[in-house]
Amino acid sequence: MHTVTHILTGRKRLFDVWIRRGPYTNEITLFSQRYKFVGADLDGDAKWISTNEVVMQVYDYPDGVSSYDAEKTGALSNHIATLTFHLDQKSGKFVERK
């Protein structure tokens, strides 16, 4: 699972989530979605429940605190969202479970 955070103006951030399979040079995208959240510095933590299900927790760190610095100092974060994805057996792609 790959995630990338893009910074926009103000406190709105785009958070891209990809689930891919295969070697880096020949990856197959099984899920791709862009989410919009309000926050200063977003980060995500993915946990695979099984080969067919993954849960991602999305966090926001306060202004002036990067997620990298927070790991070192133990700074608190705010939970923004829980995203759950499961493998659709018919399509072979992951879909978000709402």
C-alpha positions in Angstrom: 0.0 0.0 0.0 1.4 3.4 -1.0 0.3 6.8 0.2 1.4 10.3 -0.7 0.2 13.6 0.9 0.1 16.7 -1.3 0.1 20.1 0.3 -2.4 22.7 -0.9 -3.1 26.2 0.3 -4.7 26.8 3.7 -5.4 23.7 5.8 -6.9 21.5 3.1 -4.7 18.6 2.0 -5.1 15.9 -0.6 -4.2 12.4 0.5 -3.7 9.8 -2.2 -4.0 6.1 -1.5 -2.8 3.4 -3.8 -2.8 -0.4 -3.4 -0.5 -2.0 -5.8 0.8 -5.5 -6.5 3.9 -6.8 -8.2 7.5 -5.7 -8.6 8.3 -2.0 -8.8 9.0 -2.1 -12.5 5.8 -3.9 -13.3 3.2 -2.9 -10.6 -0.5 -3.5 -11.1 -2.7 -0.8 -9.4 -5.5 -2.5 -7.5 -6.9 0.7 -5.9 -6.3 4.4 -6.4 -8.3 7.2 -4.7 -7.7 10.8 -3.7 -9.2 12.0 -0.4 -9.5 15.6 0.9 -9.0 16.3 4.6 -8.5 19.4 6.6 -5.2 19.3 8.5 -1.6 20.6 8.8 0.5 17.5 8.2 -1.2 14.3 7.3 0.2 10.8 7.7 -1.2 7.3 7.4 -0.7 4.0 9.1 -1.8 0.8 7.1 -2.4 -2.5 8.8 -3.2 -5.6 6.7 -5.9 -7.6 8.4 -5.5 -10.4 5.7 -4.4 -10.6 2.1 -7.9 -9.4 1.2 -8.4 -6.5 3.7 -6.4 -3.5 4.8 -7.2 -0.7 7.3 -5.6 2.7 7.1 -5.7 5.2 10.0 -5.1 8.8 8.8 -3.6 11.3 11.3 -3.0 15.0 11.4 -0.1 16.6 13.3 -0.3 20.2 14.7 1.0 23.2 12.8 4.8 23.3 12.9 5.1 19.6 13.8 6.0 17.3 11.0 5.0 13.6 11.2 8.7 12.7 11.0 9.6 15.0 14.0 6.5 13.7 15.9 7.9 10.1 15.7 11.1 11.2 17.4 9.5 13.4 20.1 6.3 11.5 20.7 4.1 14.5 19.8 0.4 13.7 19.9 -1.6 13.5 16.7 -5.2 13.9 15.8 -7.1 10.9 14.3 -8.7 12.2 11.1 -10.2 9.1 9.5 -10.3 5.3 9.2 -10.3 3.9 5.7 -11.0 0.2 5.1 -10.4 -1.6 1.8 -11.3 -5.1 0.8 -10.6 -7.2 -2.3 -13.6 -7.6 -4.6 -13.4 -11.2 -5.8 -15.2 -10.5 -9.1 -13.1 -7.5 -10.3 -9.8 -8.5 -8.6 -9.5 -4.9 -7.4 -9.7 -3.4 -3.9 -12.8 -1.2 -3.0 -13.4 1.0 0.0 -15.7 -0.4 2.6 -17.9 2.4 4.0 
